[in-house]
Amino acid sequence: MQCRRGRGGTRRGNRRETKSTGGNRDGPSQFCFVPLDRHLVRDGPAWGQRGGNGSCVASVTLVASLLSTVPLRPALMDPSSAPRSQLQALCRAYPRAPKVVLVPRSQIGRALEDALARAEGGWAGVTTLIVRHYAEQVAQPRLAASGRAELPVGGRSFLVARLLHQLQRRGTLDGLPGPGQLAGTVAEAVETLRRGGASPDDVQARAEDPDASATFRVVAACYDGYLDTLDAKNLYDDAEVFRWAAEQVKEGAPSVSQTVVAVCDEVDLPERACQFVRVVRDRCRSFVRIGRPAPDDPPPQTAAAHFADVAPPDAVDPPEEDDRSVHTCRAVGAGNEVDAVFRDLLADDVPLDEVEIAVAGERPYVSLIADRADRMDVPVSVGTGVPVAQTRTGKALLSFFEWITEDFDPELLIRMLRSGHLRLDRVRDDIEDETGAVDLEAHEVASLLAARRYEAGRDGYTKALGAAIGRLEEHIDNLENQGLPPDRDRAQRCKLEFVHRVVQQLLNLAPREASIREMATKARAFVEEFGPVDPPSDDTPESERTLDEAARSVLWQRIDRLIGVPVNYEASGPRLAVLLRRWLEGQYVRAEHPRPGTAHVVPLESAGYGGRSHLYVVGMDGDTLSTAAVEDALLRDHDRRALSDALEGVLPEQRSAPDEAQWRHERALARHAGTLSLYTRIFDVDSGEERYPSPLFLRLEEDATVDGAPGRRSAASGRVEGFLPAPEALRLSDAEAWLACSRARDAAPTGTETARTALQARYPWIHRGELARQARKSDAYTVHDGLLTDGNYPELDFLRGDYDGPPMSAGRLETFSETPYLYFLKYVLGVESLDEPALDDEPWLNALRRGSILHATFETFMTTLDERGERPALEHESLLRETLRKELEAEIEKVAPSSEGVEEAAYRQLLEDALVFLSAESAHCRTHEPLHHEVGFGYGPYREKEKDLGDVSLTVDGQAMDLRGRIDRVDRRPDGSLAVWDYKTGSLSSFDEEDPLKDGAQLQWALYAYALETLTGDNVGTSGYSFPTVKEMGTRLAFDPAPYRPEVEQHLEQLARLAATGTFPMHPKARYRTAWTYRGYDRIFHDLPARSRALQAKSYPDERPVPPSFE
């Protein structure tokens, strides 16, 4: 069953109104069945119908595209409207007269000229121009006499930004975005009004109407200021050019009266432009239209609508309808869609200068086509050019502007350095003159920047880096005073100074306040000093320059023009950066005309002018092809209608955009004569969402299969292009060839070597990776789950004399007991988690920093009291507060919080815990005498100078185990024995009073007690933990270490056996082990919970020792 919606409704003036019945030529059917896709879509309101609240009725993209593109139109193939054939007729009718052809775009004009040259073997007297350029040519005498200068296209936004800034200061923009966000949109609205012929009086009258929107009043205020500025600065814009050109023609312009003028149907003619062309029509030698003899419902602002009464030339040798065949292809993802195009055009052996590739949407297709063409060495010319923002210099400058607008966010700067968008070689010599030689590349500068936090804003860099350099200088002085070499610290200081200078030079290019000219000058300096591309040699021809070299040159020239823009605007650096970002996003480079021997890439609406025999159209899915009827937020449709009543012409309404887009797409396909290949996505790989062919795609596909239809459908049509081409299809890369061979591996090999064995021989790591993946999926623990190959590893056994590692610590042993695989990563392989506070999204006062500040505070506080000969009491609160503030400030010098508010909140939270500590210690020290604070052991002679204790070894099973650590606190108990305490700022729930060792995961309290007894000869009567936090209220948890010694030794022996046999299995409940998330080691796994679930299903080998935590 098939039902198509017709184009219902009537026209009143230049606006379409749709009947409430739905406007369906086939009756009031309520459902539309789309062939092939079998999607049932209920009818919504027709385009232009309005909801009760006066706003356009929104619909999902699929429904919108169905309603706007399903209507029947005349047959798309129209031989009589081929532009090249009509232009041939015009040249034959007027062989010697000068001829001007008005085209929608300059690149279309070049395509027409090339097509005419190929067809006629040359041409004489034909010039293709856009209307604006023709008007400028005609008005040249008046332009010269006026003494005025042209307002550059980019200058309009800056002028409007200045006007909006003035309105903002008067409070007119309350509730609206700032000038930076509005400038571009308002500038477009002003241009629409100017080109539409709106007078200041008409605009002001509409602004004073109670029905006018608030946003229109903003546009009206800017409109007056815009015109005043043009007069004050002696400038002119496009509307003035059209007015002067029309007057020049009326007064008699020989260049026009002797010229034959043709205008293409698709040319947009706003009122000012239309008035000029109408005058040209009346005064020129002959005036014709290039297009269909009877235009079908064209958009009101097009030449087809304005000059429908003008007949086009009769086409010369029009192509036959039977010459056209239609191919269709569905693809999984835009990349495969583009691959299908290249596969087809290469397989068909089509001459490239007969190939035109049309894109229904610029993104992502233009960059994909350019990339594929470059990889396959297929020459292409891109009619639209490439967005500057997709070139290396453009990306760098865009990132620089973004960094400024985002308040100098360190993450953006780090990303620029790591992506290669910033080069340092041009500034290195100047910086090293101050810092000394430093061997740092851009990515290394990024890593040094990421290693600390910064306050928000530009000043945060100087504070953080300056404090880090200051700490290093103090440490260097301390080492020198002790007679120790500070070479390592000096090298680190030089590196940080280098980083600081680099950041400072970038900040110098981002002024706090500036004019647009000054900001453009700084942008040019950025490209020169830090840009990723060197300027090409003057001797290098444009055709031999790379895209990046061409983009760098063009961008340099356009920035240079900005420096001389006649309208200046002063604002803050971030506000100017917003404007320049928007300006940059609208810049393109290397817009190319069709060249012999190249496939030509154009937007779909520009296809068919070049007369090439093969047209490949990508992006024919409903989402890409559809145009949403989104109303202009500033120049609303009801304001446009009200203004149109006062104008000679009409201001186009945004709600008609889908109809206009459909008309232009169909006109493009009608112009083409020859093989037509259509491609659509059926799945978007990036978003993971389905896509559906557009109704236009379905209609053409269906028409090609109907008997008697003008097109013939290829037998290869209707295929689906997946990630692998069909067996018989052309391979575009080595990867495709290998994958295709892998898919066909079920066939019997013809020789001794198969594709798989050849692949493994050439790329052995692929085979190893495949084995690892299979092992991970197996039902038993393997070498890829933490079990080294069977054998002995004495160098890992910390109870053997040939152990070659550092002394063990309580933390290492606890990690080994709880998470053996993490122990292997950290202490055997030396894997370190990235510590990049600048990129972390966790709170500044995280658990690690909180514990560090509190530990330092408690140590300093207690040491100060010891030096005074006092014990802690409640009256020492002021000392505790002062100590906490100093330790907090010391931490802030290392890693600054984002704001003073964050700093004060952290202080209040820390103070609450510190007061709990004071209260608990006041009571505890009535019976216990503090002896040592932060006392270390096992760190060697260097630390002994800092009052650390000496080296210590514990005997386990007759073997010595070197141990090191740092005890937070040692007290003398009332009975004379010692008490060992470790401050814990975490939760008491992690500890079990009934199981103090917790399968070896909590050995610290016992090991510290045994070490202290060995070092001092004193008996340690108790050892445990103190919880000086608000949550735990100063609770203490302690045990007598003596009874647990055999169990501790048993755990250590068990861990030694694991190490000696290379047994470091990943725990099946790793997702619940906090050790993985502590310092970010969980980042190693894409999905730690899924990995844990897979391990739970595995069996553990009987011959291997079992970790304590597995039992």
N, C-alpha and C positions, 0 to 999 in steps of 0.2 A: 504494500500500500504506500502511496506517495501523495503528499499534499504540499503544495508550494504556496507561500504567501505572495500575493501580488503587491504592487506598489499602489496602495490606495490613496485616497485623499485628493484634494484639489489645491491649486495655487491661488493665493490671494496676494496680489502684488508680486513680491519675490520670495514669499515665505510659504512653505507647505503646511497645510493643516490636515490633520488626519481625522477621519470620521470616527466617532465613538464606537461604531460597529466593528472596528478592527481593520477596515480598509482592505478586506480580502476579496480579490477578484473571484475566487472560487467559492464565495459564500462565507457564512459566519462560522467556519470550522474552528473548533477550540483546541485542536491538537495538530502538531506538525510532525510527521514521521520522516526522519532523515534517512535516506538510503545508506546502506553499507554499515554505518555506525550503529544503527538501530537504537538511537537515543530518542526517548519520548520527551518532548519539551512542551509544557503548557504555555499558551500565549500570554504574554504580559502586555502592558500598554504599548501602543505603537510609538515609533519615534516622534517626538514633538508633543505627544499627549502629556499633560501635566497632572500631578497629583493634587489632592485637595489643599495641601499647604503651599502650593505654588512652586514647589521645587521639582526639578526633573526626577522622574521615577527611575531609580537605579535598578539594575538587573545584573545578574552574574554575567561574566564575559561571554560564556557560551551562548546564553539566551540572547544577549545583546547582538552578538555577531549573527545569530540565526535570523533575528527579526530584521536586521539591516541588510543582509546580503542574500537571503533566500529569494526575493522577488524575481520574477521572470523579466528578462531584458531581451532585446533583439539579439540575434546570433552574434557571438563575440567576433567571429572572423568577418571582417568587412574589407574586402580587397580594394574598394574604391577610396578608402580613407588612408591608405598607406602614405605617410608623409613624403617619402622619397619619390614615389611615383607622381604625386601632386606637384612636388617641387620641380621634377623633370618637365612636367607640362608647362609650368610657369616659365622656366628657362627657355623652352622652345617657343613659347608665345612671345616672349620679350628677350630675344637673344642679346641685344646690345644695351638695353636700359639697365641702370643700376637697380638692384633689387635688395631690399632689406626684409629679413625674416625675423619676426619677433617670437622669441622662444621662452619657455619657462625658466631655463637655466642656461648658463654659458656653456656647460659641458654638453648639453643637448644640442646646442648650436654647432659645436665642433663635430658631434656625431652625425648630424644632418649633412654638414659640408663633406665629411669623409664619404658618407653613403652616396652623395651626389657625384663626387669625383670618381668613385668606383663604377657607378652606373653609366656616367656620361664620358668617362675618360678625361675629366677635367671640367672646370666651370669658369665662368667669367662674370664679374659684376654681382656676385651673391655675398651678402654680409649677414651674418646671424648675430643678433643682439638681444639682450633682455631689454624690457621696455625702459627701465631706469637708465641704462647706458645710452639708448637711442635718444631719450629725452635730453640727457646731458649733452649729447653731441649736437642736437638741434639748438639747444639753448646756450651754446657756448658764447655767442656774442653778448648775451645779456649777463651771463655769469662773469665774464671779464669786465663788463662795464659796471657791475654792481659794487665791485670792490670788496665783496664779502668772501669769507673763507667757508669751506665745507665743514659741517659738523661731522666728525668721523662716526662710524657706526658704533664703536665702543664708547665714544664720548657721551652718547645719549644716556646711558646708564649712570655715568658719573654725575652728569648734570642733574638727573632726577634724584640721585642720592643726596645731593646737596639740598635740593628743594625739600625732600622728605625730612632731612635733618632739621631744617627750619620749622617745618610743621610739627615735628616731634617736640621741639622746644616750646612750641605754643600749646602743646597738649592735644593737637588734632589727631595724633596717631594712637591715642589711648585705646588699648584692647587689640591693637594690631601689631604684627611683627615690626622689628626695627628697620631702618633704612637699608641696611645691607641685604636683608631678606626680600624686601619689597621692591628694591630699585629696578631689577630686571623686569618684573611683571608690570610695574607701573610704566616703565619705558615702552614696553610693547603696547600697552593700552594707549599711551600718548601717540605712538606711531600709527596705531589703527585709526585713531580719531583724525590725525593729520592727513593720512592718505585717503580717509573716507570723506574728506572735505568738510569736516565739522568746524564751524566758526567758533570763536571764543564766546560770542553771544549765545549761540545755540547750546554750547556746553554749559555755560553759566545758568541759562534758563532751566536746563534739565536738573542741574545741581540744586536749584532753589525749589524744585517741585517736591512736595511732601512725599511723593511716591518713590523718589530717587533713593537708591541704596546709599548707606554711609560710605561704602568703599568708593562709589562713584564720586562722591564729594571730594574725597582725597585726590582722585584722578583729576577732577576739575581744577582743584587748587594748584596741582602741579602743571596742568595744561597752561594756565595763565602765566605761571612763573617760567615755564619752558619758552613760551613765545616772547616774553619780556627779555629773557636771557639771549635769545637769538638776535634780537634787535640791539641789546646793549653790547654784545660781543661781536656784532657785525658778522653773523654766521647765517648759513642757509642749510635747509634739510631737503629731503626728497620731495616733499609736497611743494616746496618753493620751486624746485627744478621743474616739476611737471607744469606748474602754473606759468613759469617763464617760457617753457618750451611751447605750450599751447599759444601763448601770445605771439611768440616769434613766428609760428606757422601761420597764424591769422594775418600777420602783417606782411607775409610773403617770404617764404624760405625756399630759395631755388633748389636747395638740396632735397627738399621734400616734394616739390611740385614735379620734378623730373623723375621721381623714384617710384618704382612699383613696390608696394608694401604688402607683406603677407603676415598674418598673425595666427599662431597655433591655437587650437581650441582650448588647450589646457593652461594658457597664460592667465594668471590672476590679474584682474584689472579693478582695483579699488577706485573710488570715484575720481580722485585726482588723475590717476593714470588713465582711466577710461575717457575722461574729458580730453586729454591730450591725444589719445588714439582716435577719438571721434573727429577731432579737428584734422588730424593727419588723413583720415579716410576721405574727408571732404576736399582736401587740397592736393593729395598725391595723384600721380598719373593713373594708377590703378590700385585697387585695394581688394585683396582676396583673403579667404580664410582657409587654413590648412586643417582638415579634419573631416568629420562625417558630413555628407550632404544635408542630412536632417538631424541635427543634434538631439539626442534623447535625454530630456529632462536634466540639463546640465546645472551645476551649482550657479547661483545668481551672479557671483562676482567673476566668473570666467569669461574669456573671450567668446566661447561657444554660446553663452547666454546673451551677451551684449550684442553680438553680431551674427545671430542665427539667420538673419535675412540675407547675409552675404554668402554667395555660393563659392565653394572651393573649386579649384581647377579640376577638370576631368583627368583622372589618373592615366599616365602613360604606361602601357604594358603592365597592368595590375596583376599581381600573382593570382594563380588559380586557387580556388578553395581546396581542390584535391591535393595541392602541394603540402597541405598541413597535416601533420600527425601529432597525436597527443600521447605522452608517456606519463605515468604516475608512479610514485614511489612513496611508501611510508617508511619511517626510520625511527629507531630507538635513540633519541638524543640528537641535539643539534650537530654535534661532531660527526656522527654517522650520516646525518643528512647531507652535510657538506662532502663527506667522503664519497657518498653515492653519486654526487654530481661529477666529481673528478673521475670516478670509476667509469661513469657512462661516457663522458666526453673523450676519455682516452681510449676506451674500448671501441667506440664508434670511429676513431681515427678522424675526428672532425678538425679541419684547419682552424687554428686558434683565432684567426682574424674573422672567422664566421661564428664565433661563440660569444654570446652575451649572457651573463649571469645576473639575474635580478634578485634582490633581497627585499623581502616584505618588511623586514625590520633590521635596522643597522646592527643592533646588538642581539645576539653575539656573532652574527653571520659575517660581517665584514672582516673582523679580526681573524675568525676561523678560516675564511677563504684565503686571506693573505698568508696565514701561517701554513696551511696545506700547500699552497702554491709555492712557497719558498722551500718547503721540505722536499717537494717533488720536482723542483726546478721547472715549474710551469709558469711562463711569463704571463702576468696579469696587469691590467691597468685599472685603477679604482677611480670611478668617476666622482664619487663624493669626497675623495681624499680620506685620510686616516685622522681620527681625532688626535690632537696633540697630546691629550692626556694618556694615550696609549703608547707614546714613545718614551724613551728613557728620560730625556730632558723634561718633557712634559710631566711625567710622573714625579720627578724630583721636585719640580717647582710647585706642583699641586700639593705634594706632601709638605713642603715648606710652608705654604699658605695655610694648610690645615693645622700644622703645628702652632702657628701663630693664633689662629682663630680658636683653637682648643686650649688656650692659656698655657702654651708651651708644655703640653703633656709629655713627660719623659718617655712614655711608651711609644709615642709617635716618632720621637727622635731616635730611639733605639731601633725601631723598625726601619727608618730611613737608612741608618748606618749598616744594618745587617742585610738589607735588600740590595746594596750596591748603588743606591740612588745618590749617595754623597761620596765624593772623592776627596782625599786629603792631600794628594801629592802636590797640588799647586800651592797650598798654604803651609806645607810642612817646613820648608826652609825658614820662613819667617817665624814660625812658632818655635822651632828648635834653636833659633838664635837666643831665645829667652830661657828655654827649659833644658837645653842640651839635647844631644842625639837620643832619640827614643824610637825603638823598633816596634811600632804599633800600627796595625792596619785598621780599617774602618770598623770591621766586625769586633776587633778587640777593644776598641774604644767603646763600642756598644756594651760589651760585657762589663767593663769597668763602670760604666754609667748605671747599669742595671743592678749593681751590687749594693745600692743604697737607696733610701727613700728621699723624696724631695718635697718641700712645701710647694703648694700650688703657686703658679706664676713664675715669671722669669727670674725673680730674685732667689727662688728656691735652689737653683743650681749653685750660685755663688756661696750660699750659706752651707749647703751640704758638702760641696767639694772643698771649700775653704776650711771647714772644720776637720775634714779627713786629712788634709795636708798639714794642718796645725798639729793634729795628734801624732802624725808621723815625725814631724820635726821635734816634738817633745821626746818621742821614743828614741830618736837618733841621738839627742843630747844625753839621755840617760845611758845609752850604750857606750857612748864615748867617755862619759864620766867613770864607767866601770871598766874601761879599757877593752871593751868588746868591739868587734868590727861591725859597723852599721851599713855595709855595702848593700845588702838586700833591701833595707828600708830606704836607702837613698834612691835606688833604682825604682822602687815603688812610688816614691815621692815625685820623681821625674815624670813617671807615667801619669799620675794624677794631675800634675801641673799641665801636661800636654793636653789631657782631656779637658781640663778647665779652660785652656786657651781656645781649643776648638769650639767649645760651646759658646764662649764669649764672642768669638768672631761671628758665629751664626746669630747671636743675639744682637750684635751691632748692625746686622742687616735687617732687623725687625724693630724699627723705631717705635717709641711709645706713642708719639704724635707725629703726623706727617701730612703732606699733601699727596694727592694721587701721583703727581709727577715725581716727588721724592721717593714714594714707595715703588714706583716703576723703576727708578734708578737703582734702588736697592735690589730689586728682583733681577735686574740685569747683572749686577755685581755677583749675586748668588750663582747665576748660571756660569759666570766667568770663573769664579773662585772654587765653587763646590760642584758644579754640574758634572754629570757622569760622562759627557761626550765632549771630545776636543773639537774645536772649530775646524771645518775642512779647509784644505789648502785652496787658495784662490785659483790655482791652476787646475783644480779638479772640476771637470764639467758636471753640470747638474745631473745629467743622465748617469754618471758614474758614481754619484754619491749614494751612500746607504740611506735608508729611511731615517735613521737616527741622526745622521749628519745633516740631511735636508731639514729635518724638524728643528734641529738646533739653530740652523741659519735663519729659517723662517721665523721662529719664535724670537730670536734676537732682534730681527728687523721690526716685528710687530711691537715688541716692548719698547723699542726705540721710538716708534711712532707714538706710543702712549706717553712717553716722556714729553713729547711736544703737543699733547692734546690741548686744544684751546680753552677747555673748560676745566678749571681746577677745583678740587674738593679737599678740604682739610678735615681730618678726623683721627680717631685713635688707630694705632697700627692694626689691631684685630679687626676693626670695622672695615678698614681698607682692604685687608686680606680677604674678607668675605667677598667684597666686590671683585677683586682680582681673581679669586677662585672661580666665580661664575663667568667672568670674562674668559679665563683660560679654558674652561669646559666647553666653550663655544667655538674654539679655534680648531681648524683643520689644516693639514698639510698634504701636499702632493695630490691635489685634485687633478686627475689626468683625463685627457681626451683619448678616444680609441686610437690605438697604434697598430700598425700592421704586425702580425705575428704574435699578438697578445689577446687573451680572453679579456673582455671588458666587463667590469662589475658596476652596476648601477642600482639605484633604488627602483622598486617595482614600478612606481608611477612614471619613471623616466625611461622605461624599456620601450623598444620597438622603433626608435628614431633612427638607429644606425643601419637598419636594413640587413642585419646579420641573420643568417639562415637558421641558427639554432639558439633557442632561448631556454635557459634553465632557471627555474624560479624556486627559490628556497624560502621557507618560512610560511608555508601555506596552511598552517594550523590556525584554528579559530582565535587563539589568544594573540598570536603575533599579527595576524592580518586585520583583526578588528580594531576599530577606533572608538574609544569610549566617548559618550556624549557628556563630557564633564564641563560644567558651566565655568566660564572665567570668573575667578573669585573677585576680581576688581571691576571688570566691565561686564556686568551681568546682562543676560539676554533681554530682560524687560527694559533695561536702560538703552540697549542697542536699538530695540524696536521703537522706543520713544524718540530717540535721536533720528532714526531713519525717516520718521514722518516729516522732519524738518529739512532733510537733505534731498538732493536730486537723486542720489543713489541709495544704496542700502548697506548697512554694516552687517556682515555675515554673523549668524548666530552659531554658538558653539553646539547647540543641540543637533544641528544639521551635519556635524562633522562625520558621523558614520556614513551618511548617504554620500557625502562628498568623497570620502575615502573609497567607497565602493565604486563610484563613478570613475575615479581616476585609475583604479586597478583594472577595471573592465576596459577602459580606453587603452591602457597599455597593452593588454593582451590582444585587443582588436587591431592594434597597429602592426603586430608581428605577423609575418608570413613565413611559414616554414615549420620546422619541427619544434614542438613545445613540450618541455619536460617539467613536471610539477612535483615538488617534494614537500612532505609534511612530517612533522614530528607526531608520534603517537604516545611518546613518553618523554618527560623531561628528567634527564639523569640527575641534574644538579638539585632540583627541588624534590625529586622522588614522586612526582605527580603525573597523572595521565594527561595527555593532550589529545585533542580531537581535530580531525580535518575540518577546515572551514567549509561552509556551504558552497563557496565558489569553487573550491577544489572538487567537492563531490559533484557539483553540477557539471563541470568540465569533464570529469571522469565518466559520468553517466552519458553525457552527450556524445562522447567519443565511441560509445559502444552501441548507440542506437542506429538502426539501419537508416541509411539516408542522411545521417548527420554529416556536417561539413568536415569533421576531422576523422582520421583513422587512428585507431588505437593499436599500439605496438603489442606484440605478443609478450614482451618483457614487462609490460605495465602491470601495476598492481602488486609488485613485489614488496616485501618488508625487509629493510636493511637493518640487521641487528649488529651485534658487536663483532660478528664474524661474517665475511662475505660468503655468498653461495659458492659451492665447490668449483663451479665453472667460471666464476667471476674473476676479474683482474685483481691482483694483489697490489696494494699501494705501499706496503712497507715490509721489512723483514719480519716484524712482529706478526703481521697478518699471515705471512707465508708459514711461519712456524706454527701458529695456532691452527691454521687450516690443515697442516700436516698432522698435527696432534689429533684433530677431530677425525681425520681419515685413517688413523692408525690401525683400525680394525682390519683394514685390507692387508693381504699377505705382502710382505716386503719382497721387492724384486732382487735385492742384493743382500750382502752380509751386513751392511750398515744401514740402520734406519734413521729417520729424522730425529727420533728421540735420543739415540746414542750419539749422533753428531752434535745435537744440542748440548748434551751432557759433557761431551769432550771439549766443546768450545767455551761453555759457561758452567764450570763444575759447581759453582756456588748455587746455581739454580737447583741442581740435583740435591745438594746438601739441604737446601731450604725445604725441598719437597719431603725429604726424609724426616726433617725436624717436625714438619707439620703433621705427617703421619704418626710420628711418635707421640706428639701432643694429643692426638686423637685416640691413641691406643688405650686399652683398659688396664694398663699397669704403669707404675712409675718407671721412667727411663732417664737417660742422661739429660734429656731436655726438660726434666722436672726437678733437677737439682742433684742427681746421682752421677758422680763422675765415673768414668770407666773403671771396672773392677781392677783393684790393685792397691798398693800401699803408697801413702803420701806422707812420709815421715817429716818432711819440711813443714807440714801443716799441723803436726801433733805438738801442741804447746807443752806436753809433759815429757818430751824427749830432748836429749841434749843437742840434736842436730836441727831443732826448730829454728827457723831463720826469721821469725817475725818479731815485732816489738813486744814489750811486756803486755800481759793481758790486763784488762780492766774489768771492773764489775759490769759496766755497760756492755762491753763486747760479749762477755759470758752470758749475760741475761738475754741479749739479742740472739745468741746462738741457741739458747734453750728454747726461747719462744718462737723464733722464726729463723730456722737454719739457713734457708735460701737467702734471706736478707743479709745474714752474716757473711755468706759467701760473696754476695755482690759488694758489700761495703768493705770488708776487711781482707778478702782474698783477691778479688778483682780490682778493688780500689775504686768502685763506681761511686761517684758523688752526685747527690741531687743538686740541681741548679738552685743556688741561693740568689734570687734576683728580686729583692724587695720592691724595686721600682715597677715590676710587672705583676706583683701579687695583688689579688683582689680581696685578701683577708684584712680584717681590722688591724690598725697599727699596733694596738696593744693585744697581740696574740698571746697564746699560752707561753711560748718560748720567751718572748720579750718580757712578759709579766714576771715570769720566774727569775729571769736574769736580773731585773731591776730590784726585785725584793731580796734576792740573795745578796746582792752588792750592798743594799741598804742595811740589812741585818748585820753583815760582817763589819761594815764601817761603824755602825752604831755601837756594837758590842766592843769593838776594839778601842773606840774612843773612851768608853766607860772604863775598860781595863786600865788604860793609860792614866785615868784619873783615880784609879783605885776605888771605883764605885760599882755597885750592882744596879741592874735596871729597876726603875721604879716609875710610878705613874707621873711623877713630876718631871720626868725626862721627855715628856711629849714634845716640847718645843725642839729639843735636839733631834728627836726622831723625824719631825716634820722637815727640819732644815736638811737633815741627811738625805731624806727621800727626795727632796726637791733637787739637790745637787746630783744625785744618781740619775734622776730622770733627765736632767739637763745634759748629763754626759751621754746618755743614750740618744737623746735628740740630736746631739752633735754628730753621732754616727749615722742615724737614720731618722730624718725629720718626719713628724706627722704632717698630715695634709693641711692643718689649720691650727690656730691657737685654741679653738674650741675643742678639737680632738685632744690637744695637749692637756687642757684643764680637766676634761672628763677622765682622762687616764690618771691624772694626779689624784683626783677624788676617789677613784676606784682603788688605786694602790694604797692610799692613805687609810681606807677602811681596813684593808688587810694588815697594814703596818700597826694600826692601833690594837688589833687583836693580838698581834705578836707581842706588843708591849705589855698588854694585860697578862698574857700567859707567862711571859718571862718574869714579870714582877713577882708572880706567885712561885714559879719554879725555882728561881734563884734564891729564895729564902732557905732552901735546903740543899741546893746544888751550887758548886763553885765553877764558873766558866774558866776553862784553861786555855783552849786553843780555838781559833776561828779560821776557817778556810785553810787548813793545813794539808799539804800535799806530801806524797811519798812516791818513790820510784821514778822520779823525773830527772835524776842525774844531778851533777854538781852545780849546774847553772841555777836550778831552782832551789838548791840548798842555801844559796846566798840570800834567797828571799824567805828564809826561815822555814823552808820545807824540811821534812824529815828525809832520811836517806833511802837507799834502795831496800827492797824487801822481797824475799822469796818464801813461798809456802810449800811445805812438803806434802805431796799427794802420792800415795802408793809408792813411796820411796823415791819419787822424782821431784825435782825442784821446779816450781812455777813462779816466774817473775811476775810481780803484780804492781800496778800503779793506780793511783786514784787521788781524790781530794775530799777530805772530810769536812763537812760544813761546821761541825761543832763538837768539841770534846769537853765534858764536865767531870768534876770530881764529885762522886756521890758521898752521902753522909758516912757510909761504911768504909770509905777510902778507896774503893774501886772506881774504875772509869766508866763513863757513859758516853756512847757515840750517838750523835744525832745527824740526821740528814733532813734538811728542810724540803717539804713537798708542798707545792702550791696547787697540786691537782686534787683529785677526789680520793677520799678514804675508802670508797667502795672498791677500788682496784686492789686492795690488800685484804688478806684473809687472816684473821687472828688464829684460826684453827690450823691453817696451812701456811706458815710464814715464808716458806721457801717457794711455794707455788710452782712445783715441778721445775725448779731452777730458774724461773723467770724473775725471782726476787732474791738474789744472792748478795746484794750490796751490803745490807746491814751486817751479815755474818762475815763477809770477806774483810770489811773495814775493821771489824772487831779483832779478827785474827791478825791482821797486819799491824794494828796498833799494839797488840800484846807483844808481837815479835820485836817491834821497834823500841818499845819503852820498858818491857819487862813487867809492866803493871797488869793486873787482872782487870779485864773489861767485864763488868758485872751485867751490863745491859746495853743493847744496841737497837736502834730503831729509827722511827720517823716522827717528825713534828709537823703538824699541819696548821701553820699560822695564817689561816684565811677566815673570812667571814663565814663561808659555807661550813667549815669544819670546826670553827670556834676554838682554835688552838689545841685540838686533841693531839695526844701523843700515843704512839703505838710502838712498844719495845719488847724485846725478848732476851732471854739469857742465851748467849751464843754457844756456850760450852756443850749442851746436850745435842746440838744440831751438827756438830763437826763431822761425825761419820756420814751423815746424810749429804752434807755439802761435798765431802770428798767423793762420795759415790756419784753425785751429779757431775763433778769435774772429770772423773774417770770416764763417764759415759760420753761427755762432750769430746774428750780426747780421742775416744774410739771413733766417733763420727768423723772427726777431722782426719784421722789417720787413714780411714778407708774412703775418703772423698765423698762422704754422705752428707749432703746439704739439701734435703728434700723441702720443697715448698709445702707449707702447711695447708691442709685441705680447708681450713677455716681462716685463710689469710684475710678475707674480707672483714673479719671481726678483730683482727690484731691491729691495735693502734700504731704499732711500730711501723707499719707500711705507710700510713698517712703522715706520721711524724716526719717533718722535713720533706715531704712530697715524693717518697719513693713509689707511691701508688701510680705515679705518672708513667712508670715503665710499662704498665698494662693498659691496653685499650679498654678493657672491661674487667676489673678485678673481681667483682662478684661472679661473673660468668666463668672466669678462670678457677675460682674456688669451687664452684659447682662441678666443673669438669674433674677436678682433683678428687672430690669426694666419691666419685664413681670409680676411681682407680684402686687397684690392689697394690699393697706394699710388699716388696720382695722379702721373703723370709730370711735370706742370708745376710741382709743388711742390718746393722744396729739401728735401733729405733730411738728417735729424739725423745727427751723427757716429756715434751708437750704433746706428743702423739699418743702417749699411753693413757 
